Amino acid sequence: MLENISRANGNASAVNGAAKDTSGDMKALVKDAQSLLSAAASLTGNKADELRERGMELLDQALGKASKYQDQAMVKGKELARTADVYVKDNPWRTVAVAAGVGLLLGVILGRK
């Protein structure tokens, strides 16, 4: 039981870390592409075409990374769901008790307002 919880927490931490890394990578790629495309807007000829092409490559890289990380997040999400399912099946009464406690707590908090 505790093993399942610690494994789920570890998976959630891995997903959060990957999401932060992805966010930084995506922002950097998009900023680079934006700067290249804005510089290309003021130029003409071959140099502008090269900058536009490079900007499009950077955007394609960003989309590729986003797709890869989306797939990884889906896999991790499914693993977390399976872990939660196993925990609930192994501990049905404990799960009911926790859900009832959370419901009672929310009822008390919302009832005060």
Secondary structure, DSSP 8 states (H G I E B T S, - for coil): -HHHHHHHHHHHHHHHHHHHHHHHHHHHHHHHHHHHHHHHHH--SHHHHHHHHHHHHHHHHHHHHHHHHHHHHHHHHHHHHHHHHHHHHH-HHHHHHHHHHHHHHHHHHHHH-
